[in-house]
């Protein structure tokens, strides 16, 4: 019974880890999009002082 209980909980943990992995992949995609957007927005501002 202890082994069965352990297997059931480890199965749930594996499912949670897989969900977590998918969530992290989605979050990483959002993070990289935000970084790209910030770079695009920051570029003109950082170029202006260099030219003046």
TIRO-2110 file (N, C-alpha, C; in Angstrom, 1 decimal):
// TIRO-2110
0.8, -1.2, 0.0, N, 1, A
0.0, 0.0, 0.0, CA, 1, A
0.9, 1.3, 0.0, C, 1, A
2.0, 1.2, 0.7, N, 2, A
2.9, 2.4, 0.7, CA, 2, A
3.4, 2.6, -0.7, C, 2, A
3.8, 1.5, -1.3, N, 3, A
4.4, 1.6, -2.7, CA, 3, A
3.4, 2.2, -3.6, C, 3, A
2.1, 1.7, -3.5, N, 4, A
1.1, 2.1, -4.4, CA, 4, A
0.8, 3.6, -4.2, C, 4, A
0.8, 4.1, -3.0, N, 5, A
0.5, 5.5, -2.7, CA, 5, A
1.7, 6.3, -3.2, C, 5, A
2.9, 5.8, -3.1, N, 6, A
4.1, 6.5, -3.6, CA, 6, A
4.0, 6.7, -5.1, C, 6, A
3.6, 5.6, -5.8, N, 7, A
3.5, 5.6, -7.2, CA, 7, A
2.4, 6.6, -7.7, C, 7, A
1.3, 6.6, -7.0, N, 8, A
0.2, 7.5, -7.3, CA, 8, A
0.7, 9.0, -7.2, C, 8, A
1.4, 9.3, -6.1, N, 9, A
1.8, 10.7, -5.8, CA, 9, A
2.9, 11.0, -6.8, C, 9, A
3.8, 10.1, -7.2, N, 10, A
4.9, 10.4, -8.1, CA, 10, A
4.2, 10.6, -9.5, C, 10, A
3.2, 9.9, -9.8, N, 11, A
2.5, 10.1, -11.1, CA, 11, A
1.9, 11.5, -11.2, C, 11, A
1.3, 12.0, -10.1, N, 12, A
0.7, 13.3, -10.0, CA, 12, A
1.8, 14.4, -10.1, C, 12, A
3.0, 14.1, -9.5, N, 13, A
4.1, 15.0, -9.5, CA, 13, A
4.6, 15.1, -11.0, C, 13, A
4.7, 14.0, -11.7, N, 14, A
5.2, 14.0, -13.1, CA, 14, A
4.2, 14.9, -13.9, C, 14, A
2.9, 14.7, -13.7, N, 15, A
1.9, 15.5, -14.5, CA, 15, A
2.1, 17.0, -14.2, C, 15, A
2.3, 17.3, -12.9, N, 16, A
2.5, 18.7, -12.5, CA, 16, A
3.8, 19.3, -13.1, C, 16, A
4.9, 18.4, -13.1, N, 17, A
6.1, 18.9, -13.7, CA, 17, A
6.0, 19.1, -15.2, C, 17, A
5.2, 18.3, -15.9, N, 18, A
5.0, 18.5, -17.4, CA, 18, A
4.2, 19.7, -17.6, C, 18, A
3.2, 20.0, -16.8, N, 19, A
2.4, 21.3, -16.9, CA, 19, A
3.3, 22.4, -16.6, C, 19, A
4.2, 22.3, -15.6, N, 20, A
5.1, 23.4, -15.3, CA, 20, A
6.1, 23.7, -16.4, C, 20, A
6.6, 22.6, -17.0, N, 21, A
7.5, 22.7, -18.2, CA, 21, A
6.8, 23.5, -19.3, C, 21, A
5.6, 23.1, -19.6, N, 22, A
4.8, 23.9, -20.7, CA, 22, A
4.7, 25.3, -20.3, C, 22, A
4.3, 25.6, -19.0, N, 23, A
4.1, 27.0, -18.6, CA, 23, A
5.4, 27.7, -18.6, C, 23, A
6.5, 27.1, -18.3, N, 24, A
7.8, 27.8, -18.4, CA, 24, A
8.2, 28.1, -19.8, C, 24, A
7.9, 27.1, -20.7, N, 25, A
8.2, 27.4, -22.1, CA, 25, A
7.4, 28.6, -22.6, C, 25, A
6.1, 28.6, -22.3, N, 26, A
5.3, 29.8, -22.7, CA, 26, A
5.8, 31.1, -22.1, C, 26, A
6.2, 31.0, -20.8, N, 27, A
6.7, 32.2, -20.1, CA, 27, A
8.1, 32.7, -20.8, C, 27, A
8.9, 31.7, -21.2, N, 28, A
10.2, 32.0, -21.8, CA, 28, A
9.9, 32.7, -23.2, C, 28, A
8.9, 32.3, -23.9, N, 29, A
8.5, 32.9, -25.1, CA, 29, A
8.1, 34.3, -24.9, C, 29, A
7.3, 34.6, -23.9, N, 30, A
6.8, 35.9, -23.5, CA, 30, A
8.0, 36.8, -23.1, C, 30, A
8.9, 36.2, -22.3, N, 31, A
10.1, 37.0, -21.9, CA, 31, A
10.9, 37.4, -23.0, C, 31, A
11.2, 36.5, -24.0, N, 32, A
12.0, 36.9, -25.1, CA, 32, A
11.3, 38.0, -26.0, C, 32, A
10.0, 37.9, -26.1, N, 33, A
9.2, 38.9, -26.9, CA, 33, A
9.3, 40.2, -26.2, C, 33, A
9.2, 40.2, -24.9, N, 34, A
9.3, 41.5, -24.1, CA, 34, A
10.7, 42.1, -24.3, C, 34, A
11.8, 41.2, -24.2, N, 35, A
13.1, 41.7, -24.3, CA, 35, A
13.3, 42.3, -25.7, C, 35, A
12.8, 41.7, -26.8, N, 36, A
12.9, 42.2, -28.1, CA, 36, A
12.2, 43.5, -28.2, C, 36, A
11.0, 43.6, -27.7, N, 37, A
10.3, 44.9, -27.7, CA, 37, A
11.0, 46.0, -27.0, C, 37, A
11.6, 45.7, -25.8, N, 38, A
12.3, 46.7, -25.0, CA, 38, A
13.5, 47.2, -25.8, C, 38, A
14.3, 46.2, -26.5, N, 39, A
15.4, 46.6, -27.3, CA, 39, A
15.0, 47.5, -28.4, C, 39, A
13.9, 47.2, -29.1, N, 40, A
13.4, 48.0, -30.2, CA, 40, A
13.1, 49.4, -29.7, C, 40, A
12.4, 49.5, -28.5, N, 41, A
12.0, 50.8, -28.0, CA, 41, A
13.2, 51.5, -27.4, C, 41, A
14.2, 50.9, -26.9, N, 42, A
15.4, 51.5, -26.3, CA, 42, A
16.4, 52.0, -27.3, C, 42, A
16.4, 51.4, -28.5, N, 43, A
17.4, 51.7, -29.5, CA, 43, A
17.4, 53.2, -29.9, C, 43, A
16.3, 53.8, -30.3, N, 44, A
16.4, 55.2, -30.7, CA, 44, A
16.8, 56.1, -29.6, C, 44, A
16.4, 55.8, -28.4, N, 45, A
16.8, 56.6, -27.2, CA, 45, A
18.3, 56.5, -27.0, C, 45, A
18.9, 55.4, -27.1, N, 46, A
20.3, 55.2, -26.8, CA, 46, A
21.1, 55.8, -28.0, C, 46, A
20.6, 55.8, -29.2, N, 47, A
21.3, 56.4, -30.3, CA, 47, A
21.4, 57.9, -30.3, C, 47, A
20.3, 58.5, -29.9, N, 48, A
20.2, 60.0, -29.9, CA, 48, A
21.4, 60.7, -29.1, C, 48, A
21.7, 60.3, -27.9, N, 49, A
22.8, 61.0, -27.1, CA, 49, A
24.1, 60.8, -27.8, C, 49, A
24.3, 59.6, -28.5, N, 50, A
25.6, 59.3, -29.1, CA, 50, A
25.8, 60.3, -30.3, C, 50, A
24.8, 60.6, -31.1, N, 51, A
24.9, 61.5, -32.2, CA, 51, A
25.0, 63.0, -31.9, C, 51, A
24.5, 63.4, -30.7, N, 52, A
24.5, 64.8, -30.4, CA, 52, A
25.9, 65.2, -29.8, C, 52, A
END
